[in-house]
Amino acid sequence: MNDTTVTLVGNVATAVEYRDTATGGVARFRFAVTARRWDREKGLWSDGPTSFYTVSAWRSLGANLAASVSVGEPLVVHGRLRVREDERDGQRKTFVDVAALAVGHDLSRGTAAFRRAARPLRAESEPGTWPGAGPEAGPGADPGAGPGAGPWAEPQVGAAERVPALGPAPDRDPWVVAAEEAAAESTTRLVTVP
């Protein structure tokens, strides 16, 4: 398939809406991308026009995005571009959508603390449903090896383990808190270097 893939750098413009559908959960939000240009006459950076995109993310990406992203946060979005036209109120309008393949915070503008999302364990009574089974397992995988088999297998969560729910990010950046604590400790200790 000849899809047009794009990488956009901008800010979340609307709250992320998450919905469960028959084919899996989907998260949608509007994304604002503003071009920045150097103004030689003024010697300053100035904002150019802002483009708005509707970003959708399916399944685990959508669930993780809904739990991790808020309005105004800087993101990098990589996905498939789709331009469509529609007639509303007698006027022809153009809409630009991006089906996200990967989304992350723009670390050139701040810090982030990553938390790996655990995957639930599938029932072993369903043949071909665990990692390491079937054609997607990759070369060298034993189709009957069960959960956790194969070179690309990911850690699984057993029935006895609970998957922690993702919540909003803490009010204070954990890296800043750690740096402040380290600075406070260093002022109370005397260190002599020979």
C-alpha positions in Angstrom: 0.0 0.0 0.0 1.3 3.4 -0.9 0.5 5.5 2.2 1.8 9.0 2.7 3.5 9.0 6.1 4.3 12.3 7.9 6.0 13.3 11.1 4.4 16.4 12.8 5.8 18.4 15.7 3.3 20.6 17.6 0.9 20.8 20.5 -2.3 19.1 21.6 -5.1 21.5 20.9 -8.1 19.6 22.3 -8.7 17.0 25.1 -8.1 13.4 24.0 -11.4 11.6 23.5 -11.2 7.8 24.0 -13.9 5.4 22.8 -14.2 1.6 22.8 -15.4 0.3 19.4 -16.1 -3.2 18.0 -12.6 -3.2 16.4 -10.7 -1.9 19.5 -10.4 1.4 21.4 -9.7 4.7 19.5 -8.3 8.0 20.8 -8.9 11.2 18.9 -7.7 14.8 19.4 -6.9 17.9 17.4 -3.2 18.7 16.9 -1.8 22.2 16.2 1.4 22.7 14.2 2.7 26.2 14.0 5.6 27.0 11.6 8.4 29.1 13.2 10.5 31.4 11.0 13.5 33.6 11.6 12.7 37.2 10.9 16.0 38.8 9.7 14.8 42.3 10.1 13.7 42.0 13.7 16.3 39.4 14.6 13.6 37.2 16.3 11.7 34.0 15.7 8.1 34.6 14.7 5.1 32.3 14.4 3.8 31.5 11.0 0.4 30.1 10.2 -1.0 27.2 12.3 -2.3 24.0 10.7 -4.7 21.8 12.5 -4.9 18.0 12.1 -7.3 15.4 13.6 -5.1 12.6 15.0 -6.6 9.1 15.7 -4.8 6.3 17.4 -6.1 2.8 17.7 -5.9 -0.1 20.2 -3.0 0.1 22.8 -1.6 3.2 21.3 -4.9 5.0 21.7 -5.3 3.8 25.3 -1.8 4.8 26.3 -2.2 8.1 24.5 -5.5 8.9 26.4 -3.8 8.1 29.7 -0.6 10.1 29.0 -1.5 13.3 27.0 -3.2 16.6 28.0 -4.1 19.8 26.2 -1.1 22.0 25.4 1.5 19.3 25.7 4.2 19.3 22.9 4.2 16.0 20.9 5.8 14.4 17.9 3.2 12.4 15.9 4.2 10.0 13.2 1.4 8.4 11.0 -0.5 8.0 7.8 -1.8 11.2 6.2 -5.3 11.3 4.8 -6.9 14.4 3.2 -10.7 14.4 2.7 -13.3 16.8 1.5 -16.8 17.2 2.8 -19.7 19.5 2.3 -21.1 21.1 5.4 -23.7 23.9 5.5 -23.4 24.3 1.7 -19.7 24.9 1.8 -17.0 22.5 0.7 -14.4 21.9 3.4 -11.1 20.1 3.5 -10.1 18.0 6.5 -6.6 16.6 7.2 -6.4 13.4 9.3 -3.4 11.5 10.6 -3.8 7.8 11.7 -1.0 7.7 14.3 1.6 4.9 14.2 3.7 6.4 17.0 3.3 9.3 19.4 5.7 10.8 21.9 6.4 13.9 23.9 8.7 16.4 22.3 11.7 16.1 24.6 13.4 19.2 23.2 10.7 21.2 25.2 10.6 19.2 28.4 11.1 15.9 30.2 8.9 12.8 30.4 8.9 9.7 32.7 8.1 6.5 30.7 6.0 3.7 32.3 5.8 0.5 30.3 2.2 -0.8 29.9 1.8 -4.5 30.8 -0.1 -6.8 28.5 -2.6 -9.2 29.9 -1.9 -13.0 29.5 -4.2 -14.7 27.0 -5.7 -18.1 27.7 -3.5 -21.0 26.7 -6.7 -22.9 25.8 -6.9 -20.8 22.6 -4.2 -22.3 20.3 -2.3 -19.7 18.3 -3.2 -16.8 20.5 -0.1 -16.4 22.6 3.2 -14.8 21.6 5.5 -17.3 19.9 2.6 -19.0 18.1 1.6 -18.6 14.5 3.3 -17.0 11.5 3.8 -13.6 13.3 6.2 -15.3 15.8 9.2 -15.0 13.5 11.8 -17.5 12.4 13.0 -20.0 14.9 9.9 -19.8 17.1 8.4 -23.1 18.3 4.7 -22.8 17.5 3.8 -25.0 20.5 6.1 -23.4 23.0 3.3 -21.4 24.6 3.4 -18.0 26.3 6.7 -16.2 26.3 8.3 -18.2 23.6 10.1 -17.0 20.5 12.7 -14.3 20.0 10.2 -11.4 19.9 8.1 -12.4 22.9 7.3 -9.7 25.4 6.9 -10.1 29.2 3.3 -11.1 30.1 1.2 -10.5 33.1 -0.3 -13.5 34.8 -3.8 -13.8 36.1 -2.6 -13.3 39.7 -0.9 -10.0 38.8 -2.9 -6.9 38.4 -2.1 -4.3 35.7 -1.8 -0.9 37.4 -4.0 1.8 35.9 -2.2 4.7 34.3 -3.1 8.0 35.9 -2.2 11.6 35.2 1.4 12.7 35.3 2.6 14.1 38.7 2.3 17.8 39.3 6.1 18.2 39.7 8.6 16.7 37.3 10.3 13.8 39.1 13.7 14.7 37.6 13.5 18.3 39.0 12.5 16.9 42.4 15.5 14.5 42.4 17.9 17.3 41.3 16.5 19.6 44.1 17.0 16.8 46.7 20.5 16.1 45.5 21.4 19.8 45.7 20.0 20.0 49.2 22.1 17.0 50.3 25.2 18.4 48.7 24.9 21.7 50.7 24.8 19.8 54.0 27.8 17.6 53.4 31.4 18.7 53.4 33.7 16.9 51.0 37.4 17.4 51.0 39.4 16.5 47.9 43.2 15.8 48.5 
